[in-house]
Amino acid sequence: MSTCPRIIIILLILLFPAIHHCLANPGDVDTTAFSKKLKKPKALRDSTIVSFFYNDFEKIGQLNTHAYDTAIAGFQNYDPAYKKDRFSANLGNIGSNYKSLIPYPFMRASGWDFGIHSFDAFMYLNDSVRYYKIFKTFTEVSYFQGSKKENTFHAIFSRNLYRSLNLGFDFRVMNAPGAYIRQRTNDINFTLTLQYITKDRRYGFIANFIFNRILNLENGGITKDSLFEQSIEKNRQTIPVNLQTAQNRMKETGFYTKHYFNLSRHAKDEKDTAFLNSHHVDLGRLSYAFYFNRQVQNYMDGIADTGFYNHIYLDSINTRDSITVDRISNELIWSNPTFRKDKKLRLLQIEAGIRQQYIHLSFKDSAAFQHRYFIQYIPKAALYFQPFSSLLLEAHGDYVLGDYNEGDFSLRVNLSTILGKQDKNGGIITLSGIYSYQQPGWYYNHYLGNNFKWDTAFNKLGLISGGFDYRYKFLSTGFNFNRITNFVYLDSNALPKQFKNEFGYLYVYFNTDVHLWRFKIKSQLVYQTVQGTTVLRLPAFMGNLSVYYTQPLFKGAALLQPGLSFYYNTMYYADSYMPALRSYYLQDQKQIGNYLYMDVFINIKIQRARFFVAYTNWGSFFEGRNYWASPHYPNQDATFKFGISWRFHD
């Protein structure tokens, strides 16, 4: 089937439910997402309700909580990379190195950055650690099994030790041998959390300890694509691969703590009318955060001269590349997050602070280690302006002082408005803008390994971006246009290069979440184009569609939910993967894509237990063997998968 008919068919499938629902249900939008920062929802009495917050818990003067997801729709999607970014390329096995196919917004957190983030989805990161709010002790245990003895175990625990003093942990183990030689991945993640907030909410703190260990055996891809595409070798273990003893290891440990203290007594919440109606001087709020992190990256190969790499610089017998990064960060912020007398956040909320970070980098040079040290200071400020209940302006800016990132800055602005009243309206419109200059990750300027080395001096990457977003109940859509200068990439030799001219990138998305009787239809649609260069290569169209049918059983005591899911992207010259660099680079020999992935599944929910069984990629029986995860890395064949998750409250 050619590309155009596929796109037309998928567009019709994705758009029809949304159009039908819009015509049949011209109701008002749910503005919860916009107003959650403006007013606190009423307390729920169900003692089994579980919510969580992140490390920005004191941002708006209230505990910014999120509901814990216990729905069965989407339960079959247990892959962490799928949850983080559905549109991504990988190496055909869960836990393997991956790359997002949507580069927007082209910017990273300010300050020093090593530059490689291809395992982030399979790691517990400080900004994504969850701190749970519970009434009863909460435990959830999950187990998932896929093809070729792939298995995942996940356990979450949270307990109130004394009043609002809470202790919790999150533990996950993933092991996937893979279908091909030396495709195994094995990841272990653990985080321990502690939190405490006083009854009057004047003081609070959170703390966590994080441990991540990533192990990926590297095979360099299969040597002959025709053995897979023509089904010459049906036993995947007999297909030869490029590397026999290579592996990537990453180990990370970290500790984080954050405290806040209101310099003046604040309203407990919007119901504290006695305080809200009184006259007082507000001195604002101070918060202090400390962070320590150590990450060790190792690439090892017992056979250095494999013929896979063009150069050997350090050791002709064994490859033992090692990089260690130590980070220490201190951050102090003042803000004024209080309620006005009309029970909403104040008209103007401001935030100002500074972050100091120290980085120690060590990397191997033959038998010795080289060391680099960086000290940086990052002043930052934010503003929240709400002149009306239906209008909110947010602005965030920062500037970097010191060493490698001297002069980096970023400015982000969002303007959101409700089209109508809070309780009756036609949706929410958000206009956004980004203006930034940032030094590329340190890795792109300096690297030394057994197979690659470089020492370059690149200019800062410049970004000007403007966006429009619209949300209305079941629909979210929008676009972003970006102008990029000094873009850094890895060329066809896997060496860093900088494209100094400017180019444009347009990103358009259309998402629906439609409910029609017992049917739920969830879709994600993306169109993107790059104008002015060929150094950034992406599929022009990507679509993801899931259709669920929910049948209550035993008077609602159980739910049965069969469904289908589809994924498609157009053909393009996808980037190849370089194991020694844990990165992707340009190639011009092979196009992949134009393949429709189809899965069938059944989800079941019985009280607090969820189950699923799925048969994935069943279209491979008649679509042919052209389902590539990345060049020379086939995706998984048709296979059965199942999983179970059970919650406990005692």
C-alpha atoms as one frame of an Amber mdcrd trajectory, in Angstrom:
protein
   0.000   0.000   0.000   1.423   3.420  -0.965   1.990   6.189   1.543  -0.855
   8.523   0.474  -3.707   5.994   0.768  -2.437   4.961   4.200  -2.434   8.552
   5.407  -5.921   9.225   4.031  -7.329   6.087   5.680  -5.772   6.913   9.050
  -6.902  10.542   8.859 -10.490   9.447   8.225 -10.340   6.957  11.118  -8.927
   9.555  13.516 -11.045  12.532  12.490 -14.465  10.905  12.097 -15.065  10.213
  15.833 -14.087  13.758  16.758 -16.313  15.337  14.088 -19.234  13.080  14.999
 -18.837  13.830  18.715 -18.573  17.567  18.110 -21.797  17.605  16.081 -23.644
  15.364  18.513 -22.361  16.965  21.745 -21.827  20.728  21.335 -21.460  21.131
  25.123 -19.096  23.169  27.180 -15.451  22.454  27.831 -14.151  21.059  31.096
 -11.776  23.755  32.348 -10.208  21.705  35.132  -6.770  21.747  33.504  -6.819
  25.571  33.303  -8.345  26.238  36.718  -6.405  23.700  38.791  -3.881  26.442
  39.521  -6.629  28.888  40.392  -8.698  27.029  42.945  -8.367  23.895  44.945
 -10.860  21.057  44.295 -13.091  19.916  47.102 -11.696  17.220  49.357 -12.735
  13.663  48.572 -14.004  11.471  51.369 -13.055   8.124  49.856 -10.140   6.911
  52.005  -8.775   4.806  49.118  -8.206   7.851  46.930  -4.513   8.222  46.013
  -2.907  11.347  44.614   0.678  12.480  44.123   2.768  15.575  43.530   6.235
  16.355  42.183   9.082  18.466  43.521   7.321  21.690  42.480   4.807  21.062
  45.270   4.989  24.598  46.726   4.876  26.495  43.444   1.432  28.092  43.651
   0.871  28.179  47.395  -1.197  25.018  47.348  -0.302  21.360  47.078  -0.374
  20.802  43.330  -1.644  17.196  43.315  -2.511  14.843  40.482  -4.937  11.913
  40.588  -3.322   8.462  40.485  -4.427   6.605  37.358  -6.368   3.404  38.082
  -8.223   3.185  34.749  -7.974   0.072  32.585  -7.903   1.997  29.291  -4.257
   1.994  28.218  -3.194  -0.474  30.908  -1.686  -2.695  28.196   0.865   0.045
  27.393   3.364  -0.735  30.147   6.567   0.194  28.284   8.038   3.298  30.054
   9.232   4.706  26.717   5.695   4.416  25.325   4.308   6.332  28.304   6.938
   9.062  28.016   6.925   9.454  24.235   4.796   7.291  21.913   6.541   8.720
  18.868  10.107   7.489  19.272  12.664   5.217  17.604  14.444   2.444  19.511
  16.411  -0.781  18.976  13.479  -3.207  18.947  13.511  -4.224  22.603  12.030
  -2.704  25.758  14.650  -0.847  27.791  16.891  -0.189  24.789  18.364   3.134
  23.710  15.734   5.385  22.129  15.319   8.723  20.367  12.242  10.954  20.224
  10.830  11.612  16.765   9.442  14.962  17.941  12.404  17.297  18.674  10.225
  20.205  19.888  10.922  22.283  21.950  14.678  21.979  21.097  15.726  23.277
  24.505  16.808  21.632  27.746  17.061  22.664  31.360  19.422  25.610  31.809
  22.960  25.008  32.985  25.616  22.414  32.329  24.421  19.271  30.574  26.433
  16.284  29.388  24.261  15.900  26.289  23.098  12.251  26.180  19.546  11.475
  27.347  18.797   8.312  25.397  18.007   6.257  28.525  15.949   8.842  30.423
  12.639   6.995  29.922  14.036   3.973  31.762  15.442   5.920  34.697  13.879
   7.535  37.753  14.748  11.217  37.433  14.468  13.782  40.214  11.837  15.901
  38.458   9.614  12.853  37.824   9.738  11.326  41.331   6.233  11.020  42.785
   5.382  11.870  46.387   2.072  10.247  47.324  -0.765  11.713  49.405  -2.824
   8.947  50.978  -5.345   8.271  53.746  -4.472   4.598  54.147  -1.265   2.697
  53.506  -1.028   2.243  49.744   0.686  -0.613  47.904   0.554  -1.556  44.234
   2.308  -4.581  42.765   2.509  -5.160  39.001   3.974  -7.830  36.753   4.194
  -7.825  32.941   5.515 -10.463  30.557   6.303 -10.151  26.861   8.085 -12.093
  24.162  11.306 -14.085  24.617  11.034 -14.181  28.441  10.700 -10.412  28.733
   9.397  -9.540  32.202   8.839  -6.420  34.295   8.161  -6.221  38.031   6.999
  -2.971  39.618   6.124  -2.217  43.258   4.918   1.080  44.793   4.494   1.653
  48.530   3.454   4.685  50.585   2.696   4.905  54.327   1.917   7.729  56.735
   4.255   7.208  59.682   2.970  10.047  61.847   0.359  12.616  60.882   1.694
  14.127  57.642   5.080  12.389  57.804   5.074   9.976  54.871   7.562   7.326
  53.740   7.395   5.610  50.356   9.352   3.738  47.735   9.077   2.836  44.070
  10.950  -0.225  42.788  11.074  -1.530  39.204  13.027  -4.312  37.475  12.929
  -4.890  33.713  14.650  -7.793  31.989  14.293  -8.517  28.262  16.652 -11.023
  26.556  15.363 -10.009  23.090  14.882 -12.066  19.954  18.362 -11.484  18.483
  21.872 -12.263  19.674  23.089  -9.871  22.383  19.932  -7.801  22.452  19.338
  -8.190  26.178  18.382  -5.233  28.366  18.298  -5.299  32.158  17.279  -2.224
  34.172  16.823  -1.675  37.908  15.236   1.496  39.319  14.590   2.442  42.922
  13.554   5.600  44.717  12.911   6.193  48.425  10.834   9.243  49.379  10.114
  11.153  52.571   7.728  14.094  53.007   6.338  16.236  55.791   4.051  19.286
  55.812   2.886  20.994  59.005  -0.815  21.183  59.751  -0.934  24.919  59.070
   1.160  24.356  55.895   3.650  26.998  56.927   6.584  24.577  56.593   7.136
  21.517  54.469   9.913  19.367  53.074  10.437  16.485  50.677  13.445  14.218
  50.181  14.366  11.324  47.933  17.125   8.852  47.262  17.415   7.519  43.688
  19.239   4.509  42.290  19.301   3.565  38.580  21.228   0.796  36.886  21.031
   0.287  33.114  22.568  -2.668  31.292  22.264  -2.994  27.500  24.103  -5.641
  25.533  25.037  -4.156  22.157  24.994  -6.133  18.897  25.462  -3.235  16.452
  22.423  -4.374  14.451  22.076  -7.349  12.106  24.686  -7.701   9.343  22.280
  -8.439   6.450  18.842  -6.863   6.378  17.680  -9.297   3.684  17.844 -12.225
   6.130  15.032 -10.542   8.052  13.087  -8.871   5.236  12.910 -12.011   3.077
  12.371 -14.390   6.024  15.460 -16.373   4.982  16.242 -17.035   8.650  13.117
 -17.600  10.723  15.127 -18.324  13.879  16.225 -14.844  14.931  19.117 -16.246
  16.971  20.819 -17.490  13.797  20.914 -14.061  12.146  24.488 -12.690  12.483
  25.091  -9.359  14.206  27.954  -6.870  14.098  29.181  -6.949  17.714  29.731
 -10.028  19.898  30.952  -8.712  23.274  29.952  -5.034  23.490  27.726  -3.596
  26.210  26.634  -0.266  27.654  26.298   0.190  31.404  25.014   3.171  33.313
  24.790   3.555  37.079  23.337   6.545  38.859  22.748   7.445  42.502  21.357
  10.684  43.842  19.929  12.474  46.858  17.547  15.436  46.884  15.838  17.490
  49.576  13.671  20.586  49.407  12.282  22.789  52.192   9.880  25.693  52.114
   8.914  28.153  54.856   6.304  30.924  54.815   7.834  34.046  56.326   4.350
  35.140  57.369   1.351  33.126  58.398  -0.608  32.175  55.274  -4.165  31.100
  54.670  -4.474  27.357  55.057  -6.665  27.291  51.961  -9.439  29.268  50.281
 -11.783  28.372  53.191  -9.648  30.189  55.775 -11.949  33.237  55.659 -10.904
  34.615  59.052  -7.370  35.135  57.834  -8.358  36.139  54.293 -10.544  38.960
  55.625  -7.878  40.271  57.983  -5.245  42.889  57.211  -1.694  41.553  57.191
   1.719  42.088  55.660   2.851  39.177  53.519   6.609  38.619  53.499   6.385
  35.755  51.004   7.861  32.282  51.007  11.407  30.899  50.916  12.320  27.504
  49.518  15.695  25.802  49.489  16.686  22.682  47.531  19.863  20.603  47.629
  20.714  17.964  45.031  23.592  15.516  44.636  23.897  13.098  41.730  26.610
  10.747  40.467  26.308   9.087  37.068  28.821   6.589  35.661  28.636   5.661
  31.972  30.643   2.710  30.647  30.987   1.257  27.168  32.898  -2.030  27.121
  33.914  -4.489  24.434  36.252  -7.434  25.019  37.233  -7.360  21.334  38.418
  -3.900  20.367  39.249  -4.680  16.728  35.806  -5.819  15.556  35.876  -4.060
  12.196  32.684  -2.226  13.151  34.480   1.012  14.059  36.809   3.024  11.837
  39.318   3.966  14.532  40.996   2.597  17.670  42.652   5.364  19.699  43.476
   4.025  23.162  43.550   0.237  23.449  43.741  -2.301  20.619  42.804  -5.219
  22.910  39.841  -4.085  25.045  37.517  -1.118  24.953  36.814   0.352  28.386
  35.320   3.818  27.910  34.292   5.371  31.204  32.744   8.748  32.067  31.765
   9.870  35.575  29.719  13.002  36.233  29.192  14.351  39.771  26.632  17.131
  40.238  25.951  19.232  43.333  23.228  21.857  43.190  21.861  24.427  45.645
  18.775  26.489  44.864  17.151  29.325  46.834  13.818  30.844  45.732  11.555
  33.569  47.124   7.918  33.816  46.045   4.619  35.286  47.205   2.038  32.512
  46.699  -0.947  33.576  48.810  -4.706  33.839  48.391  -6.594  37.053  47.840
  -9.752  37.895  49.718 -11.872  36.736  46.786 -10.485  33.209  47.384  -8.311
  33.136  44.281  -4.594  33.463  43.871  -3.319  36.993  44.043  -3.439  39.220
  40.960   0.318  39.125  40.548   2.479  36.278  41.772   6.228  36.621  41.377
   9.128  34.286  41.975  12.864  35.001  42.055  15.821  32.839  42.911  19.254
  31.557  42.098  20.691  28.102  41.525  24.343  27.265  42.069  25.732  24.068
  40.590  29.083  22.341  40.758  30.057  19.667  38.228  33.004  17.306  38.347
  33.599  15.365  35.126  36.180  12.589  34.782  36.868  10.486  31.709  39.426
   7.908  30.733  42.530   8.815  28.742  44.493   5.616  28.116  45.462   4.356
  31.595  44.688   7.604  33.434  41.680   9.809  34.030  41.257  13.440  33.075
  39.214  15.766  35.275  37.180  18.863  34.503  35.418  21.135  36.998  32.576
  23.605  36.432  30.886  26.095  38.754  27.834  27.982  37.564  25.255  30.416
  38.948  21.810  30.656  37.369  19.563  33.560  38.406  15.919  32.889  37.499
  12.544  34.595  37.779   8.906  33.790  37.072   5.701  35.787  36.908   2.043
  34.740  37.087  -0.453  37.493  36.237  -4.214  36.856  36.451  -6.233  40.058
  36.000  -9.409  38.052  35.317 -10.521  34.558  36.259 -10.442  33.592  32.567
  -7.009  35.006  31.724  -3.589  33.863  32.932  -0.152  35.072  31.862   2.953
  33.063  32.804   6.554  34.061  32.127   9.794  32.274  33.061  13.346  33.418
  32.445  16.897  32.531  33.501  20.515  33.395  32.737  23.693  31.325  33.242
  26.900  32.722  34.721  30.163  30.791  34.789  32.321  28.386  32.804  31.069
  26.332  29.884  27.519  27.747  29.697  28.406  31.381  30.341  25.785  33.592
  28.702  23.102  30.952  28.152  19.599  32.313  28.654  15.994  31.330  28.067
  12.638  33.080  28.158   9.270  31.278  28.020   5.866  32.975  27.940   2.355
  31.465  27.968  -0.942  33.358  27.694  -4.080  31.286  28.349  -7.709  32.364
  28.126 -11.052  30.653  28.551 -13.515  31.334  25.743 -16.460  32.219  27.930
 -17.208  31.642  31.596 -15.556  29.156  33.927 -18.616  26.894  33.975 -19.828
  27.461  30.421 -17.388  28.121  27.622 -16.043  27.082  24.264 -12.584  25.918
  25.209  -9.172  27.185  26.261  -6.693  28.907  23.969  -2.996  29.183  24.838
  -0.418  31.272  23.001   3.206  30.409  23.776   6.630  31.730  22.924  10.237
  30.675  23.552  13.427  32.653  23.009  16.703  31.027  24.036  20.415  30.642
  23.378  22.106  27.585  24.857  25.502  25.966  24.523  25.251  22.406  23.117
  25.754  19.545  25.560  29.359  19.162  26.671  29.577  15.793  24.910  29.235
  17.472  21.471  32.244  19.707  22.111  34.568  17.293  23.931  34.718  13.516
  23.831  37.408  10.880  24.248  36.827   7.150  23.830  38.527   4.158  22.281
  36.691   4.545  18.963  35.805   8.253  18.867  37.423  11.466  19.953  36.905
  15.121  19.153  37.562  18.557  20.568  35.420  21.227  18.908  34.140  24.734
  19.636  30.512  25.211  18.661  28.393  28.348  18.847  25.281  28.516  20.990
  22.087  27.031  19.605  19.493  29.730  19.006  15.751  29.152  19.191  12.756
  31.362  18.509   9.460  29.507  18.838   5.790  30.461  18.714   2.823  28.221
  19.350  -0.968  28.049  19.425  -2.900  25.419  21.430  -6.625  24.812  21.792
  -8.334  22.429  24.245 -12.009  21.548  24.334 -13.217  18.560  26.364 -12.255
  15.582  24.173 -10.017  17.592  21.819  -6.564  19.169  21.983  -4.873  20.599
  18.921  -2.302  23.187  17.973   0.910  24.004  16.188   4.397  25.324  16.905
   6.735  27.024  14.486  10.435  27.140  15.355  13.418  28.958  13.887  16.679
  27.245  14.832  20.248  28.423  14.308  23.551  26.623  14.998  21.907  23.202
  15.201  24.322  20.458  16.357  24.045  16.853  15.142  26.112  13.739  14.415
  26.942  13.354  10.721  27.161  10.158   8.648  30.510   9.347  10.294  28.972
   9.789  13.758  31.019  12.939  14.344  29.543  16.199  15.681  28.800  18.961
  13.202  27.070  22.317  13.421  24.636  23.650  10.833  25.275  27.375  11.162
  22.476  28.588   8.907  18.979  28.902  10.283  16.134  26.555   9.367  12.468
  26.171  10.203  10.576  23.376  11.902   6.767  23.175  11.956   4.984  20.843
  14.366   1.207  20.307  14.193  -0.743  17.958  16.473  -4.350  16.804  16.791
  -5.400  14.616  19.741  -8.831  13.252  20.621 -10.256  11.319  23.568 -13.845
  10.544  22.577 -16.484   8.585  24.489 -19.405   7.219  22.442 -21.709   5.040
  24.504 -19.425   2.183  25.653 -16.723   3.014  23.136 -13.621   5.050  23.905
 -11.573   6.289  20.952  -8.213   7.858  21.703  -6.004   9.206  18.936  -2.779
  11.140  18.473  -1.967  12.705  15.135   1.256  14.565  14.269   2.460  16.371
  11.176   5.910  17.936  11.047   8.171  19.407   8.411  11.720  20.759   8.325
  12.472  23.590   5.919  15.970  24.739   4.950  18.123  21.719   5.817  18.459
  17.933   5.630  20.484  17.500   8.846  17.283  16.894  10.824  15.309  13.945
   9.454  11.881  13.037  10.758   8.771  11.229   9.530   6.324  13.775   8.107
   3.257  12.061   9.554   2.740   9.907  12.654  -0.536   8.538  13.949  -1.584
   6.476  16.951  -5.153   5.221  17.439  -6.700   3.080  20.191 -10.310   1.889
  20.239 -11.795   0.440  23.457 -15.175  -1.165  24.159 -16.109  -1.429  27.850
 -18.608  -4.027  29.086 -19.621  -4.020  32.778 -19.925  -7.474  34.349 -21.527
  -8.805  37.544 -23.563  -5.642  38.140 -20.539  -3.407  37.703 -18.208  -5.370
  39.991 -15.931  -6.046  37.004 -15.131  -4.463  33.651 -14.217  -6.215  30.410
 -12.523  -4.044  27.798 -11.466  -5.510  24.428  -9.765  -3.162  21.999  -7.545
  -2.505  19.016  -4.618  -0.144  18.580  -2.818   1.093  15.470   0.421   2.970
  14.903   1.841   4.367  11.676   4.519   6.755  10.423   5.595   7.704   6.919
   8.845   6.499   5.374  12.004   8.500   6.017  15.787   8.173   6.305  15.891
   7.332   9.981  19.060   7.962  11.975  21.323   4.974  12.630  22.508   4.014
  16.109  26.142   4.097  17.290  26.643   1.861  20.364  29.958   3.386  21.536
  28.327   6.841  21.662  24.876   5.775  22.853  23.597   8.165  20.180  21.958
   8.312  16.758  23.599   9.711  13.616  22.679  10.511   9.993  22.552   7.843
   7.283  21.474   7.887   3.610  21.283   4.191   2.727  18.010   2.933   4.199
  14.485   4.277   4.564  12.122   2.813   7.140   8.466   3.394   7.967   5.240
   3.094   5.924   4.211   0.123   8.083   0.950  -0.148  10.038   1.425  -1.732
  13.479  -1.735  -3.426  14.746  -2.364  -4.806  18.244  -5.402  -6.532  19.737
  -5.927  -6.708  23.505  -8.377  -7.426  26.308  -8.236  -5.451  29.554 -10.062
  -6.629  32.677 -10.684  -4.841  35.975 -12.029  -6.654  39.049 -12.267  -4.280
  41.992  -8.642  -3.191  42.600  -7.018  -5.705  40.260  -6.261  -5.037  36.596
  -5.301  -7.613  33.963  -4.555  -7.592  30.260  -3.614  -9.966  27.488  -2.485
  -8.654  24.105  -1.332  -9.936  20.749   0.940  -7.339  19.195   2.054  -6.643
  15.610  -0.299  -9.279  14.172  -0.263  -7.433  10.843   3.221  -8.861  10.205
   1.582 -12.029   8.850   0.335 -10.211   5.748   2.149  -6.839   5.599   5.629
  -8.259   5.110   8.898  -8.095   7.032   9.572  -4.381   6.895   8.899  -3.381
  10.497  12.133  -1.715  11.532  12.647   0.007  14.880  15.817   1.690  13.531
  18.055   0.894  10.555  19.416  -2.688  10.982  17.343  -3.191  14.154  14.082
  -5.081  13.451  11.102  -4.469  15.661   9.444  -7.257  17.630   7.593  -9.981
  15.742   3.958 -10.844  16.456   3.757 -12.003  20.066   1.513 -12.494  23.088
   1.899 -10.264  26.155   0.069 -10.150  29.459   0.142  -8.252  32.740  -1.460
  -7.869  36.151  -1.569  -5.076  38.703  -3.085  -5.207  42.187  -3.651  -2.356
  44.656  -3.878  -2.722  48.428  -5.058  -0.210  51.046  -4.215  -1.407  54.544
